[in-house]
């Protein structure tokens, strides 16, 4: 594997941050609540603990003026922000100027138009924060700078890779750039294995038919979303796909069996007319945490990050953190329960949309789930609806859910085919929400907004007009 060059300037920033943290009496570590933020907190907290630095950890869904004021009210002299903080530097620097706390930031998001002394962010050194280094990666560099004479922190590379994959930085088939140096550290430290493999979600835990049926990145007609088709494909292969009457998992197959199944799947995809660039996406780099039990979601980096995201969506970052820090008892059991609940909520949410149907406007379709679907998952449900027969594929879907008594959460999802025709949901969500006193943004194919609860219909009229202009 080619190892990316180390990044000396970023290492200097990490050293400055580490030196300031060592001088602190007690540190408040504030982190974003998602897979990258939770692994950021775990990596930074372990680095601090090993350096003997007293600290406590809090999670925030979003860092805004209110949550930063709450952090300042804790009256700790140093606040370490991980996986957020750069984008909120305007507010944070005001607190710093007033002497509320000294900020230390390890982040990878676009900085606001202010700076601060202890600021570790790849974007400040010309490194892409979207694809080359995550919040957990920045926290890893900080943990390396916190190393003492008694041992190194390279073992934390495993969690840094979980964070990067949680932020989908491996979406082109593997990690690149600064992330690749972290992978190399993890391999050297004996905690991580990187190898080219079939790139389907669930290699550790899903029975083979489910692995193929649920694969959503590459759709293979007659196998994807087709249980009977997936089973008949598997049983036609010269591989023992069952053992003692139970379906085996990808992780249960030996090398020769994998080398039979993977090419057969690709031949089938070719024969079904799947475009060649999609077929290439069936193979990618898999990252395995070698100290974790085989056949568990913790063994596979992408399954681990999904488990952490499930804890985050139900505001249990503390549970995800405990799992990252090694709890394989109660915290792991609770994380698994949250993941099962999450999957059930998604399928019930999708079923609700199918039963209730959507309302059509000229250029979009929408549903308002009220409080029946949590605002933290309504966007995923909208995305699942786009791929289901419940909706019209020629228009984007807009979903509403109650965020609070005053605010409505808006999530929108389109398709790549619509984006090619001019759809830009990021612009549509931003303009339509701002026209009714809210705000929003995101990506062309998936975006969101928050609007005042009484402005739904005015928002819809504006969004319908904007999407109509984009698609005309
Ligand atoms: Mn992140």
Boltz pocket constraint, residues with backbone or C-beta under 6 A from the ligand:
constraints:
  - pocket:
      binder: B
      contacts: [[A, 36], [A, 37], [A, 83], [A, 108], [A, 134], [A, 135], [A, 136], [A, 163], [A, 167]]
      max_distance: 6.0
